[in-house]
Amino acid sequence: LLQGVDQCHQQGALNLGLRPDTVWISPPLSGARVRLLDWELARSFGGRRFLGELGRTSRRVDDLPKFFRRKYDEEIAPSKLVNIENAPVERPFPGLIIKGYGALYYMAIEQLYLVINDFEQESQVYPTLQWSPSSVGPSAKIENYIAHWWQKGNGLVTTQHPIIGSSPLGRLFQIEVNKVLSMVKRSPKDLGLRIGLAAAKGLLGAGGHFWHENKDELRDALLARAWVVGGDCAFYAKGRRLAAAAVRPPEDGSNAGDDASQRYLCVGGGLKMNDRLQVLAEWSGDISVFVNSVQIGLWPKAMEPWEVVQPLYGLVDLHTHEKTEEPHIRSVILSAPSEGRHGPKGLVAERMMNELLSISRLVHMPAATALGPSCDVFACARIIAQLFRGGREVALPPALQQVQAALAQWVSERCPLAENRYYLLASIRQLQVAQEADLAEVGSQAVRCVLARGLKTSRYSRLDSCWEFARMLNEATGWLEMTPDFLRSHVAVAEQVERRSHIETWYAKNGLGQGEAQQQQQQQQQQ
């Protein structure tokens, strides 16, 4: 495989479409020759496509990337790729293909940059964040940016549009307490309400209104797809309650590695009028809670990283411990982050903002999207790594899952400027630093080191020559130390297996029984 691809490079051609179903190997007796079948994406070293230009020069301005499964048999809508749980599962190899650019799993990162550059368009204006006019709970009333609770009961409300672009650290949802009843009895561990984020896509009809007629069923459906904080000093993961400590755990690292012991929600004296309550779902999957920018809660690994990328709606729910209790928080105001542009964790958010801007500049650098032999080296390393893993099924690594969800969400938003989409830049940042987990299943350390060189994310540290890659693999595997007699013995075994296969096929066609076939085989062997 590497020698064949290197020959193509010697002729000035890049394949850019290598994956298991485009690499065929002939039988051993035919020389075990490798055939590269698909040259649709082939380019010269200068970037010219051999089979026509499919990039920006020939497409319409409003065209969007198209996703397919297994070549171009089945087109997949971006909305189906945002939710990884409901995305089609393919075995044994991932086969999500971006038309005209290749299979995502086998694409080098510079090919991903090229997709973003070719389809990027002027950003649309962010929709104004407001409450959904159709409240889920009958106990709630919506007046512009204010949600009122006029009685105890079902008082769940959500935003009309997803939370977008609020913080470089993740999805940030913020409300301000507008009215509090001070004479109502309340628990010292009670936040007074529940606040969180819901993946409510599919529960909203035209215009962002809820289409479900049964409010109780709609409430259950929303909470089953939501991550909620409080108010009884607990977190709720898709309807499942997870208790949290009422005090902050020690910072000496004694509980490090234990997610349950790291969960905490320090309510203190409870919420007061004009307090700002903030929930931040970070790109890593952690959820942090703040009151007036002071952290009061942490929920480690609450979400999968790809779940933070999907559209998330703000959610607020009235909360009482018992049915006889009166809620002490009666209204809240939907507000935008006011501390600079980034919300809480100002210094950390500013550093992250600078990192994401540097990634955005990198994506748009001409040198970053220049395709070369290292792209084919990366695809070959992906294929060869599976051979050393014994051909086991391939699962998308978490970083690539996040990139897939972010890319699909970006396309569903009609490819706005990448510098304004933190989730896309954050997923690229994670892909840049992610480690190849599959290599841990390769038995030989020397082979692991060579494959890791071919799978480097950065083009500058990745091998850029298939010939060099093949030479290093030969040394790591000891292939060059195999004697001609040893190799000829394999040919003899292959010839014997093929002769036996032909004999069994002939007997099967002539209807001979197993006993007769064995007798004739013995006679032939004696002769």
Backbone torsions as a table, in degrees:
resi	resn	phi	psi	omega
1	LEU	NA	-49.3	-177.5
2	LEU	-67.6	-37.8	178.5
3	GLN	-65.9	-39.3	179.1
4	GLY	-65.8	-44.2	179.1
5	VAL	-66.3	-36.0	178.3
6	ASP	-64.5	-36.5	176.2
7	GLN	-61.2	-39.0	177.3
8	CYS	-64.0	-40.5	178.5
9	HIS	-65.1	-35.8	177.5
10	GLN	-62.6	-27.2	177.8
11	GLN	-90.5	5.3	177.0
12	GLY	81.9	24.0	-177.1
13	ALA	-119.8	134.9	172.5
14	LEU	-106.8	133.9	-179.4
15	ASN	-78.4	-55.7	176.1
16	LEU	66.2	6.3	179.5
17	GLY	-130.5	24.4	-176.7
18	LEU	-73.8	132.2	174.4
19	ARG	-163.8	167.5	-172.4
20	PRO	-56.0	-36.5	-175.9
21	ASP	-81.7	-1.7	175.0
22	THR	-109.6	4.3	177.9
23	VAL	-117.3	112.2	179.9
24	TRP	-110.6	143.0	179.4
25	ILE	-119.5	127.7	179.6
26	SER	-76.9	164.3	-179.1
27	PRO	-59.1	159.0	-178.2
28	PRO	-56.1	-38.8	-177.0
29	LEU	-71.5	-14.9	175.5
30	SER	-92.2	11.0	178.6
31	GLY	95.5	2.6	-179.1
32	ALA	51.2	43.5	-176.7
33	ARG	-75.2	143.5	177.9
34	VAL	-93.8	130.3	177.8
35	ARG	-117.2	126.3	176.7
36	LEU	-96.6	111.9	-166.5
37	LEU	-89.6	-32.4	-168.9
38	ASP	-107.9	118.7	179.2
39	TRP	-123.0	22.8	-176.2
40	GLU	-65.2	-33.9	-176.2
41	LEU	-95.5	6.0	-173.1
42	ALA	-60.7	140.0	177.8
43	ARG	-132.2	158.6	168.9
44	SER	-81.8	170.1	179.0
45	PHE	-62.9	-23.9	178.7
46	GLY	-82.1	-4.0	177.8
47	GLY	101.7	-6.5	-178.3
48	ARG	-76.5	134.7	176.3
49	ARG	-80.4	137.1	178.8
50	PHE	-74.0	-29.8	-176.3
51	LEU	-108.1	29.4	176.8
52	GLY	103.4	148.0	-178.6
53	GLU	-83.8	123.4	-179.8
54	LEU	-109.8	8.0	-175.8
55	GLY	-87.5	-149.7	-172.3
56	ARG	-62.7	-29.3	-173.1
57	THR	-68.1	-25.8	-174.4
58	SER	-112.6	-10.8	-177.9
59	ARG	-93.3	161.2	176.1
60	ARG	-74.5	157.6	-176.5
61	VAL	-62.5	-35.4	-175.6
62	ASP	-90.6	7.6	178.0
63	ASP	-68.4	149.9	178.9
64	LEU	-124.7	155.1	174.9
65	PRO	-59.2	144.2	179.7
66	LYS	-114.1	135.3	-179.3
67	PHE	-104.7	137.6	-179.5
68	PHE	-135.1	160.5	172.8
69	ARG	-112.1	132.3	174.8
70	ARG	52.2	80.3	-176.2
71	LYS	64.3	-130.5	-177.2
72	TYR	-120.3	35.4	-177.4
73	ASP	-78.8	-35.9	-172.2
74	GLU	-138.7	111.0	177.7
75	GLU	-78.8	138.8	-177.2
76	ILE	-114.9	127.9	176.7
77	ALA	-69.4	142.5	179.6
78	PRO	-56.7	-33.8	-178.5
79	SER	-62.6	-26.4	178.8
80	LYS	-80.3	-14.8	-179.5
81	LEU	-95.2	-19.3	179.8
82	VAL	-63.6	-41.8	178.6
83	ASN	-90.8	101.4	-176.3
84	ILE	-63.6	-32.4	-177.6
85	GLU	-62.2	-36.0	-177.4
86	ASN	-97.3	0.0	179.3
87	ALA	-72.0	147.5	178.8
88	PRO	-59.3	137.8	179.5
89	VAL	-97.8	130.0	-177.3
90	GLU	-117.7	137.7	178.2
91	ARG	-131.6	144.5	2.5
92	PRO	-90.9	-9.8	-174.8
93	PHE	-122.5	144.7	174.4
94	PRO	-63.2	136.9	-175.6
95	GLY	-129.9	26.9	177.4
96	LEU	-73.8	122.9	-174.3
97	ILE	-119.1	133.8	170.8
98	ILE	-95.2	117.2	-173.0
99	LYS	-57.4	128.1	179.0
100	GLY	85.1	-1.2	-175.8
101	TYR	-133.0	-20.8	175.5
102	GLY	117.8	-177.4	180.0
103	ALA	-84.0	130.7	-173.1
104	LEU	-59.7	-40.2	-176.4
105	TYR	-65.4	-28.8	-175.6
106	TYR	-104.5	8.1	-179.9
107	MET	-88.3	134.4	169.9
108	ALA	-70.6	160.4	-173.4
109	ILE	-65.4	-28.3	178.4
110	GLU	-68.7	-26.8	173.7
111	GLN	-69.5	-35.0	174.9
112	LEU	-65.2	-41.5	176.1
113	TYR	-58.7	-38.7	-178.6
114	LEU	-63.9	-39.7	177.7
115	VAL	-59.7	-45.5	-178.5
116	ILE	-63.7	-43.6	-179.0
117	ASN	-65.9	-38.4	-175.3
118	ASP	-72.1	-29.1	-173.4
119	PHE	-112.1	-3.6	-177.2
120	GLU	-62.1	137.2	-179.2
121	GLN	-130.1	169.8	176.8
122	GLU	-59.8	138.9	-174.7
123	SER	-70.0	143.0	170.5
124	GLN	-79.7	157.8	178.5
125	VAL	-72.2	135.9	177.3
126	TYR	-61.3	134.8	175.4
127	PRO	-67.4	145.5	179.3
128	THR	-65.9	129.1	-178.2
129	LEU	-75.0	125.1	-179.7
130	GLN	-151.7	164.0	179.3
131	TRP	-71.7	149.1	173.4
132	SER	-67.7	129.9	-178.3
133	PRO	-60.3	-29.9	-179.7
134	SER	-93.8	98.5	-179.7
135	SER	-73.0	145.4	-180.0
136	VAL	-73.4	-40.1	-177.0
137	GLY	-97.6	135.6	-179.7
138	PRO	-69.6	-14.7	179.7
139	SER	-81.4	-3.2	-177.3
140	ALA	-110.3	145.2	174.6
141	LYS	-128.7	139.8	-176.8
142	ILE	-108.1	128.4	174.3
143	GLU	-132.2	99.7	-177.2
144	ASN	56.0	-113.4	-177.3
145	TYR	-96.5	6.5	-175.9
146	ILE	-109.0	134.3	172.5
147	ALA	-109.3	121.0	-179.7
148	HIS	-104.5	144.7	169.1
149	TRP	-118.0	111.6	-173.6
150	TRP	-96.0	-8.9	175.7
151	GLN	-160.1	164.4	177.4
152	LYS	-75.9	155.8	-177.5
153	GLY	135.3	-156.1	-178.7
154	ASN	-73.5	108.6	-177.4
155	GLY	-127.3	36.5	-176.6
156	LEU	-79.2	132.5	175.8
157	VAL	-133.8	155.2	178.0
158	THR	-135.0	165.3	174.5
159	THR	-75.7	156.4	-179.3
160	GLN	-78.2	-30.8	-178.2
161	HIS	-121.9	157.7	177.7
162	PRO	-64.3	159.7	175.6
163	ILE	-80.8	114.0	-174.7
164	ILE	-129.9	137.1	168.4
165	GLY	64.0	27.0	-174.1
166	SER	-86.7	-29.2	-178.1
167	SER	-155.1	142.7	175.7
168	PRO	-69.5	-11.8	179.9
169	LEU	-86.1	-19.4	-177.9
170	GLY	160.0	-158.2	178.8
171	ARG	-87.2	118.9	-176.3
172	LEU	-113.7	124.7	177.7
173	PHE	-120.4	131.2	-173.4
174	GLN	-137.0	138.1	173.6
175	ILE	-131.7	163.6	177.1
176	GLU	-124.9	132.2	-179.6
177	VAL	-71.1	126.7	-174.7
178	ASN	-106.1	-31.8	-177.7
179	LYS	-148.6	132.4	-179.3
180	VAL	-132.6	136.8	174.0
181	LEU	-93.8	113.3	-176.1
182	SER	-80.5	-19.5	-175.9
183	MET	-87.7	-3.0	-177.4
184	VAL	-85.9	136.7	177.7
185	LYS	-69.4	136.0	-179.6
186	ARG	-145.2	155.9	-178.9
187	SER	-81.9	144.2	177.5
188	PRO	-65.7	-17.1	178.2
189	LYS	-99.5	8.9	-173.9
190	ASP	-98.3	124.1	176.5
191	LEU	-74.4	-22.4	179.4
192	GLY	96.3	-18.8	176.6
193	LEU	-157.9	173.9	174.6
194	ARG	-118.1	136.6	-177.4
195	ILE	-133.8	144.8	-179.4
196	GLY	-175.5	-161.9	-178.4
197	LEU	-129.3	139.1	-176.7
198	ALA	-126.8	135.0	171.9
199	ALA	-85.7	76.5	-168.8
200	ALA	-90.6	8.2	-179.3
201	LYS	-60.9	130.9	-176.2
202	GLY	102.6	-20.3	176.6
203	LEU	-95.5	-7.3	-178.9
204	LEU	-107.2	137.1	177.9
205	GLY	-93.2	-154.8	-179.5
206	ALA	-63.2	138.8	178.6
207	GLY	74.4	8.1	179.7
208	GLY	81.0	12.4	179.4
209	HIS	-88.8	149.3	178.2
210	PHE	-73.8	133.5	-177.2
211	TRP	-96.4	-15.6	-175.3
212	HIS	-74.5	127.8	-177.0
213	GLU	-78.7	-37.1	-178.8
214	ASN	-82.0	110.6	-175.5
215	LYS	-64.9	-37.7	-179.5
216	ASP	-65.6	-43.4	178.4
217	GLU	-66.2	-37.8	178.4
218	LEU	-65.5	-40.2	177.7
219	ARG	-60.9	-46.5	179.0
220	ASP	-62.8	-39.3	-179.8
221	ALA	-65.8	-38.3	178.6
222	LEU	-67.6	-47.0	-178.3
223	LEU	-66.5	-25.5	177.4
224	ALA	-72.9	-10.6	178.8
225	ARG	-125.8	31.2	-174.8
226	ALA	-131.9	158.0	173.9
227	TRP	-119.7	112.7	-166.7
228	VAL	-120.0	144.1	179.4
229	VAL	-111.4	134.9	174.5
230	GLY	67.8	-165.8	-7.1
231	GLY	-89.5	-1.3	-178.7
232	ASP	-95.0	45.7	178.9
233	CYS	53.4	50.4	-179.7
234	ALA	-152.5	164.0	174.1
235	PHE	-116.1	152.6	-178.6
236	TYR	-126.9	114.9	179.9
237	ALA	-102.9	102.2	179.2
238	LYS	52.3	44.9	177.3
239	GLY	91.9	-12.1	-178.2
240	ARG	-95.6	125.9	-176.2
241	ARG	-82.0	133.1	177.6
242	LEU	-125.1	115.1	-178.0
243	ALA	-67.0	149.8	178.8
244	ALA	-129.8	152.4	177.7
245	ALA	-72.3	147.3	-179.9
246	ALA	-86.6	-1.3	178.1
247	VAL	-129.5	153.4	179.2
248	ARG	-69.8	132.9	179.8
249	PRO	-66.4	157.9	-179.7
250	PRO	-61.8	149.3	-177.5
251	GLU	-95.2	12.1	-179.5
252	ASP	-83.2	-0.2	178.7
253	GLY	82.3	11.5	-178.1
254	SER	-68.7	-24.9	179.4
255	ASN	-105.2	16.2	-177.4
256	ALA	-61.9	137.1	178.3
257	GLY	92.3	-13.1	179.1
258	ASP	-104.3	102.7	-175.9
259	ASP	-63.8	-38.8	-178.4
260	ALA	-62.9	-40.8	-179.0
261	SER	-75.1	-16.6	178.8
262	GLN	-86.7	-12.6	179.0
263	ARG	-74.0	130.6	176.8
264	TYR	-152.3	156.8	177.0
265	LEU	-149.5	98.2	-177.1
266	CYS	-93.3	94.4	-176.6
267	VAL	-72.8	-34.1	-178.0
268	GLY	69.0	-130.7	179.9
269	GLY	-83.4	5.0	-179.5
270	GLY	88.1	176.5	-178.0
271	LEU	-81.5	144.3	176.8
272	LYS	-119.7	170.5	-179.4
273	MET	-61.7	138.3	179.7
274	ASN	74.9	3.4	172.9
275	ASP	-68.2	142.2	176.3
276	ARG	-103.3	118.9	179.6
277	LEU	-103.8	125.7	-174.2
278	GLN	-127.1	138.0	174.8
279	VAL	-121.6	125.2	-178.2
280	LEU	-119.7	114.8	172.5
281	ALA	-92.8	105.2	-174.9
282	GLU	-77.7	158.6	-177.2
283	TRP	-60.8	-24.0	178.3
284	SER	-75.2	-15.9	-178.2
285	GLY	107.3	-9.2	176.3
286	ASP	-74.0	147.5	174.6
287	ILE	-116.9	126.2	179.2
288	SER	-115.6	147.8	-178.6
289	VAL	-120.8	136.4	-177.9
290	PHE	-132.8	146.4	168.4
291	VAL	-123.5	116.1	-176.5
292	ASN	54.8	40.8	176.9
293	SER	70.6	7.7	174.2
294	VAL	-99.5	123.9	-175.7
295	GLN	-70.6	127.2	178.4
296	ILE	-118.8	-5.0	-178.0
297	GLY	-158.0	153.8	177.9
298	LEU	-146.0	135.6	178.4
299	TRP	-128.0	90.8	-176.1
300	PRO	-67.5	140.8	174.9
301	LYS	50.6	42.5	178.5
302	ALA	-68.3	-34.3	-175.5
303	MET	-128.9	159.0	168.4
304	GLU	-75.9	147.1	-179.0
305	PRO	-54.9	-37.3	-179.4
306	TRP	-69.8	-24.0	178.8
307	GLU	-70.3	-29.3	177.7
308	VAL	-70.3	-27.2	-177.9
309	VAL	-72.5	-33.2	-175.2
310	GLN	-66.7	162.4	178.8
311	PRO	-61.7	125.3	-179.2
312	LEU	-121.7	133.0	-179.4
313	TYR	-103.4	140.7	175.1
314	GLY	-69.1	143.8	-175.5
315	LEU	-137.6	134.2	173.5
316	VAL	-132.9	135.9	-175.1
317	ASP	-134.3	134.3	173.6
318	LEU	-64.4	142.3	-177.0
319	HIS	-138.1	132.8	170.2
320	THR	-138.5	148.0	179.6
321	HIS	-69.6	-38.2	-177.0
322	GLU	-132.4	159.9	-178.4
323	LYS	-66.5	-24.5	-177.9
324	THR	-83.8	-11.0	-178.3
325	GLU	-77.2	148.0	173.9
326	GLU	-96.5	133.4	177.1
327	PRO	-68.8	137.2	-178.7
328	HIS	-92.4	-16.0	172.9
329	ILE	-99.1	120.0	-172.4
330	ARG	-108.1	-18.1	176.8
331	SER	-159.5	148.2	177.0
332	VAL	-134.9	156.2	-179.7
333	ILE	-113.4	133.8	174.8
334	LEU	-77.1	124.1	-175.5
335	SER	-134.5	159.7	178.0
336	ALA	-98.1	156.4	177.8
337	PRO	-55.5	135.5	-175.5
338	SER	-114.2	-9.3	-178.2
339	GLU	-89.4	93.0	-172.8
340	GLY	64.3	-132.2	177.5
341	ARG	-114.4	-5.0	-164.6
342	HIS	-113.9	-3.9	178.5
343	GLY	77.1	-150.3	-177.4
344	PRO	-68.5	173.4	-175.2
345	LYS	53.8	53.7	-171.5
346	GLY	-55.5	-49.6	-177.8
347	LEU	-67.3	-41.7	178.4
348	VAL	-64.5	-41.0	179.4
349	ALA	-65.2	-36.6	179.0
350	GLU	-66.6	-41.3	176.9
351	ARG	-64.0	-42.5	178.0
352	MET	-63.5	-39.0	178.0
353	MET	-59.5	-43.1	179.1
354	ASN	-64.9	-38.5	177.2
355	GLU	-63.6	-44.8	-178.7
356	LEU	-66.1	-37.1	176.8
357	LEU	-65.8	-36.8	177.2
358	SER	-66.7	-36.3	176.1
359	ILE	-66.1	-40.4	177.9
360	SER	-61.4	-41.9	177.4
361	ARG	-65.3	-37.6	178.4
362	LEU	-63.7	-43.0	-178.8
363	VAL	-59.9	-32.8	-174.9
364	HIS	-96.4	3.9	175.9
365	MET	-75.2	132.8	178.9
366	PRO	-56.6	-36.7	-179.0
367	ALA	-66.8	-27.3	-177.6
368	ALA	-74.7	-24.8	-178.7
369	THR	-103.0	3.8	176.8
370	ALA	-72.8	121.0	-176.6
371	LEU	-89.2	138.6	-179.5
372	GLY	-143.4	-171.6	-178.7
373	PRO	-58.7	-24.9	-178.6
374	SER	-65.1	-22.4	175.4
375	CYS	-64.3	-45.5	177.3
376	ASP	-69.1	-33.2	175.7
377	VAL	-59.8	-43.3	-179.7
378	PHE	-61.0	-46.9	-179.8
379	ALA	-63.4	-42.0	177.9
380	CYS	-62.2	-40.3	179.5
381	ALA	-64.2	-37.7	175.8
382	ARG	-59.5	-46.3	-177.3
383	ILE	-67.7	-46.6	-176.0
384	ILE	-67.2	-33.8	179.3
385	ALA	-59.9	-34.3	179.2
386	GLN	-67.9	-30.1	177.2
387	LEU	-65.5	-41.6	179.6
388	PHE	-75.1	-14.9	175.0
389	ARG	-90.0	3.1	178.8
390	GLY	82.3	15.5	178.0
391	GLY	73.7	19.5	179.2
392	ARG	-67.9	160.0	-177.6
393	GLU	-61.3	146.4	-176.7
394	VAL	-101.0	132.1	174.1
395	ALA	-115.0	140.3	178.7
396	LEU	-61.5	129.1	175.2
397	PRO	-65.5	155.7	-177.2
398	PRO	-54.8	-39.5	-179.0
399	ALA	-64.2	-38.9	180.0
400	LEU	-74.8	-31.4	172.0
401	GLN	-59.5	-43.3	179.4
402	GLN	-64.6	-41.3	178.1
403	VAL	-63.8	-42.3	179.9
404	GLN	-61.2	-46.5	179.6
405	ALA	-65.4	-41.1	-179.3
406	ALA	-66.2	-41.5	-180.0
407	LEU	-65.2	-41.4	178.4
408	ALA	-65.1	-40.4	177.3
409	GLN	-65.3	-38.9	177.6
410	TRP	-62.3	-41.9	178.9
411	VAL	-68.3	-39.0	179.5
412	SER	-65.6	-22.3	174.6
413	GLU	-90.3	9.9	177.4
414	ARG	68.0	39.4	167.7
415	CYS	55.4	59.2	176.6
416	PRO	-71.1	174.9	179.5
417	LEU	-57.4	132.0	-174.9
418	ALA	-66.6	-29.5	-177.2
419	GLU	-65.4	-17.2	179.1
420	ASN	-99.7	3.7	-178.7
421	ARG	-118.1	94.9	-176.5
422	TYR	-62.3	-36.8	-176.3
423	TYR	-63.2	-35.9	179.6
424	LEU	-70.7	-45.2	-180.0
425	LEU	-67.2	-37.5	179.3
426	ALA	-66.0	-36.4	178.5
427	SER	-68.6	-37.0	176.1
428	ILE	-66.0	-40.2	178.3
429	ARG	-60.1	-42.1	179.7
430	GLN	-67.2	-37.3	178.6
431	LEU	-65.3	-33.9	-178.9
432	GLN	-65.5	-32.3	-174.7
433	VAL	-105.0	-2.5	-176.2
434	ALA	-71.1	148.8	177.0
435	GLN	-98.8	150.6	178.7
436	GLU	-79.9	101.8	-177.1
437	ALA	-69.3	-29.8	-177.3
438	ASP	-63.9	-26.2	-177.5
439	LEU	-67.5	-19.9	178.3
440	ALA	-65.0	-20.8	179.9
441	GLU	-86.4	-3.8	176.8
442	VAL	-83.0	124.8	-172.0
443	GLY	-67.1	-41.1	-174.6
444	SER	-85.7	127.0	178.0
445	GLN	-66.1	-37.3	179.8
446	ALA	-63.3	-40.9	178.6
447	VAL	-67.5	-40.0	178.5
448	ARG	-58.0	-42.2	-178.9
449	CYS	-63.8	-41.1	-179.4
450	VAL	-68.3	-44.9	179.5
451	LEU	-63.5	-37.3	178.3
452	ALA	-61.8	-34.4	176.7
453	ARG	-65.3	-35.0	179.4
454	GLY	-78.6	-19.6	-177.0
455	LEU	-104.2	13.8	177.9
456	LYS	-59.7	138.4	179.2
457	THR	-69.8	-43.2	-179.4
458	SER	-75.2	130.9	179.9
459	ARG	-66.6	-22.6	-175.7
460	TYR	-80.0	-24.0	177.3
461	SER	-103.0	-6.3	179.7
462	ARG	-83.3	150.0	173.4
463	LEU	-59.6	137.9	-178.7
464	ASP	-116.0	16.0	-179.3
465	SER	-140.4	122.9	176.4
466	CYS	-66.6	-32.6	178.3
467	TRP	-64.0	-44.6	178.7
468	GLU	-65.0	-39.5	177.9
469	PHE	-60.5	-45.6	-180.0
470	ALA	-63.9	-41.4	179.8
471	ARG	-62.3	-43.2	-179.5
472	MET	-66.9	-37.4	177.5
473	LEU	-67.2	-39.3	178.0
474	ASN	-60.3	-41.9	179.5
475	GLU	-68.7	-40.1	-177.1
476	ALA	-69.6	-32.8	-176.7
477	THR	-93.3	-10.3	-177.2
478	GLY	74.8	18.4	-178.6
479	TRP	-59.6	-36.7	-177.0
480	LEU	-69.5	-16.2	-178.9
481	GLU	-88.2	-4.5	179.8
482	MET	-73.1	131.9	-176.7
483	THR	-80.4	156.8	176.5
484	PRO	-58.8	-36.3	178.9
485	ASP	-62.6	-40.0	179.4
486	PHE	-64.4	-42.1	-179.7
487	LEU	-67.9	-38.6	179.5
488	ARG	-66.2	-31.0	178.6
489	SER	-63.8	-34.1	177.4
490	HIS	-67.9	-38.2	177.8
491	VAL	-63.3	-41.7	179.3
492	ALA	-62.0	-42.9	178.3
493	VAL	-63.6	-41.5	179.4
494	ALA	-63.5	-39.0	178.3
495	GLU	-65.2	-41.0	179.5
496	GLN	-64.2	-42.3	178.9
497	VAL	-63.6	-40.3	-178.8
498	GLU	-69.0	-39.4	176.9
499	ARG	-62.1	-43.5	179.4
500	ARG	-62.4	-38.6	179.1
501	SER	-64.0	-42.0	179.4
502	HIS	-64.2	-41.1	-179.0
503	ILE	-63.8	-47.2	-179.7
504	GLU	-63.1	-36.8	177.9
505	THR	-65.8	-41.8	-179.4
506	TRP	-64.0	-44.1	178.6
507	TYR	-62.7	-38.9	-179.6
508	ALA	-64.9	-39.0	179.6
509	LYS	-68.1	-33.5	-178.0
510	ASN	-89.8	4.1	173.9
511	GLY	70.3	24.2	179.0
512	LEU	-78.5	143.5	179.0
513	GLY	-75.1	173.3	-178.0
514	GLN	-65.3	-41.2	-179.5
515	GLY	-66.3	-45.3	179.1
516	GLU	-62.5	-39.2	-179.5
517	ALA	-63.6	-41.6	179.9
518	GLN	-65.6	-39.8	178.9
519	GLN	-62.6	-45.7	-179.5
520	GLN	-65.1	-36.3	177.1
521	GLN	-63.2	-40.6	179.5
522	GLN	-65.0	-41.7	178.4
523	GLN	-61.6	-43.0	179.9
524	GLN	-64.3	-39.0	179.8
525	GLN	-65.0	-39.2	178.6
526	GLN	-64.7	-42.3	178.9
527	GLN	-62.6	NA	NA
